[in-house]
Amino acid sequence: MKQDMIVILDLGSEENPRLAREIRALGVYSEIYPHDITLAELNALPNVKGIILNGGPNHVVDGVEIDACSDIYGCGLHGINASESRFVVENSIIRDCSMHGAMLYSSRGIFTNCTFSGNCYQYTSNPVFDLWGESCSVNLNSCVIQDNLGESKYKLADGAEFEESDTIETGNSWQ
């Protein structure tokens, strides 16, 4: 039986090997893959339980910001963790993540027509969106936030921003 795995997608970080070592030190197997891995290639990997999008100073190649394949954002894995990344998620369900729905550091995420449901079930003192860093922001557009157990919708630190429009909230613990 293969061990559960966390995949680290390289979006220009110089810290990927260190991050992989730290995850492995916690007893969780991890591997680093390029940002342009396809969803089919990701699905072919055994026992993937999570993805970390890890950006950094090398996130621009030939004048273009690199990003993960758009299909990966909606692949059904639990939660989004991003560091120094820029991404757009559309028509996806982010559900059943034990800690957060999304945890971002110095990243900009735009979520459109997404559902955040059943998150923070193990760590109820956490927010659904945990954002920190001056350049960190999340925009929710026509999203549903339902049945989350976190103590709040979001927590902002170090100048992070949170904006939403046409969001529906129902059944969350903070309501």
C-alpha positions as CSV (number, residue, x, y, z in Angstrom):
1,M,0.0,0.0,0.0
2,K,1.4,3.4,-1.0
3,Q,1.8,6.2,1.6
4,D,-0.5,9.2,1.4
5,M,1.2,12.1,-0.4
6,I,1.2,15.9,-0.5
7,V,2.1,17.4,-3.9
8,I,4.0,20.7,-4.0
9,L,3.5,22.6,-7.2
10,D,6.5,24.8,-8.1
11,L,5.2,28.2,-9.0
12,G,8.6,29.9,-8.8
13,S,9.6,29.4,-5.1
14,E,13.2,28.8,-4.1
15,E,12.0,27.1,-0.9
16,N,10.3,24.0,-2.4
17,P,13.0,21.6,-1.3
18,R,13.0,23.0,2.2
19,L,9.2,22.8,2.3
20,A,9.3,19.2,1.2
21,R,11.8,18.3,3.8
22,E,9.7,20.0,6.5
23,I,6.6,18.1,5.4
24,R,8.5,14.8,5.4
25,A,9.9,15.6,8.9
26,L,6.2,15.6,10.0
27,G,5.9,12.0,8.7
28,V,4.0,12.9,5.6
29,Y,5.4,12.0,2.2
30,S,5.7,14.9,-0.3
31,E,7.0,15.4,-3.9
32,I,7.7,18.5,-5.9
33,Y,6.1,18.9,-9.4
34,P,6.3,21.6,-12.0
35,H,3.5,24.2,-12.2
36,D,2.3,22.9,-15.6
37,I,1.5,19.3,-14.5
38,T,-1.9,18.4,-16.0
39,L,-4.9,17.1,-14.0
40,A,-4.5,13.7,-15.8
41,E,-0.9,13.5,-14.7
42,L,-1.8,14.5,-11.1
43,N,-4.7,11.9,-11.0
44,A,-2.2,9.2,-12.1
45,L,-0.1,9.8,-9.0
46,P,-0.9,7.4,-6.1
47,N,-2.6,8.6,-2.9
48,V,-2.5,12.3,-3.4
49,K,-4.3,13.9,-0.4
50,G,-3.4,17.6,-0.9
51,I,-1.7,20.1,-3.1
52,I,0.4,23.1,-2.0
53,L,0.8,25.9,-4.6
54,N,4.2,27.4,-3.7
55,G,5.1,30.6,-5.5
56,G,8.0,32.9,-5.1
57,P,10.4,35.4,-6.7
58,N,10.6,33.3,-9.9
59,H,6.9,33.3,-10.6
60,V,7.3,35.3,-13.9
61,V,8.8,33.5,-16.9
62,D,9.4,35.4,-20.1
63,G,7.2,38.2,-18.8
64,V,4.3,35.9,-18.0
65,E,3.1,34.9,-14.5
66,I,3.1,31.1,-14.2
67,D,0.1,29.3,-12.6
68,A,-1.1,25.8,-12.1
69,C,-3.4,24.2,-14.7
70,S,-6.9,25.7,-14.1
71,D,-8.4,22.2,-13.9
72,I,-6.3,21.5,-10.8
73,Y,-8.2,24.1,-8.8
74,G,-11.5,22.2,-9.2
75,C,-10.1,18.6,-8.9
76,G,-11.9,17.8,-5.7
77,L,-9.0,17.9,-3.3
78,H,-9.5,19.5,0.1
79,G,-8.5,23.1,0.8
80,I,-6.2,25.5,-1.0
81,N,-2.8,26.5,0.4
82,A,-0.9,29.1,-1.6
83,S,2.3,31.1,-1.1
84,E,3.2,34.0,-3.3
85,S,0.9,32.8,-6.0
86,R,-1.8,34.4,-8.2
87,F,-4.7,32.2,-9.2
88,V,-8.4,32.1,-10.3
89,V,-10.8,29.4,-9.3
90,E,-14.1,29.0,-11.0
91,N,-17.1,26.6,-10.5
92,S,-15.3,24.5,-7.8
93,I,-16.2,23.0,-4.5
94,I,-13.7,23.5,-1.7
95,R,-14.9,21.1,1.1
96,D,-14.2,19.0,4.1
97,C,-10.8,20.6,4.9
98,S,-9.9,20.0,8.5
99,M,-8.1,23.3,9.0
100,H,-9.1,26.0,6.5
101,G,-10.9,26.3,3.2
102,A,-8.1,28.5,2.0
103,M,-4.8,29.6,3.6
104,L,-2.9,32.1,1.6
105,Y,0.4,34.0,2.2
106,S,1.2,36.9,0.0
107,S,-1.1,35.5,-2.7
108,R,-4.0,36.8,-4.7
109,G,-7.0,34.5,-5.2
110,I,-10.2,35.1,-7.1
111,F,-13.0,32.6,-6.6
112,T,-16.1,32.8,-8.8
113,N,-19.1,30.5,-8.5
114,C,-17.4,28.4,-5.8
115,T,-18.8,26.6,-2.8
116,F,-16.9,26.4,0.5
117,S,-18.6,23.7,2.6
118,G,-17.8,21.7,5.7
119,N,-14.4,23.2,6.4
120,C,-12.6,23.6,9.7
121,Y,-14.2,20.5,11.2
122,Q,-11.1,19.5,13.1
123,Y,-9.8,23.0,14.0
124,T,-12.9,24.9,14.8
125,S,-10.9,27.9,16.2
126,N,-9.6,28.6,12.7
127,P,-11.3,30.8,10.1
128,V,-12.4,29.4,6.7
129,F,-10.0,31.9,5.0
130,D,-6.7,32.6,6.7
131,L,-4.9,35.4,4.9
132,W,-1.6,37.2,5.7
133,G,0.9,39.3,3.9
134,E,0.8,42.8,2.4
135,S,0.1,41.6,-1.1
136,C,-2.5,38.9,0.0
137,S,-6.1,39.2,-1.1
138,V,-9.1,37.1,-1.8
139,N,-12.1,38.1,-3.9
140,L,-15.3,36.0,-3.7
141,N,-17.7,36.5,-6.6
142,S,-21.1,34.7,-6.4
143,C,-19.9,32.1,-4.0
144,V,-21.7,30.0,-1.4
145,I,-20.2,29.6,2.1
146,Q,-22.1,26.9,4.0
147,D,-21.9,24.5,6.9
148,N,-18.4,25.5,7.9
149,L,-17.3,25.0,11.5
150,G,-14.6,27.7,11.8
151,E,-15.1,30.5,14.3
152,S,-15.1,33.1,11.6
153,K,-15.3,33.5,7.8
154,Y,-11.8,35.1,7.6
155,K,-8.8,36.3,9.5
156,L,-6.6,39.0,8.0
157,A,-3.0,39.8,9.1
158,D,-0.2,42.0,7.9
159,G,-2.4,44.0,5.4
160,A,-4.2,41.2,3.8
161,E,-7.6,42.0,2.1
162,F,-10.9,40.2,1.7
163,E,-13.7,41.3,-0.7
164,E,-16.9,39.6,-1.7
165,S,-19.9,40.2,-3.8
166,D,-23.2,38.2,-4.2
167,T,-22.0,35.7,-1.6
168,I,-24.6,33.4,0.1
169,E,-23.9,32.3,3.7
170,T,-25.9,29.6,5.4
171,G,-25.4,27.2,8.3
172,N,-22.0,28.4,9.4
173,S,-20.9,28.3,13.0
174,W,-20.3,32.1,13.2
175,Q,-23.8,33.0,12.0
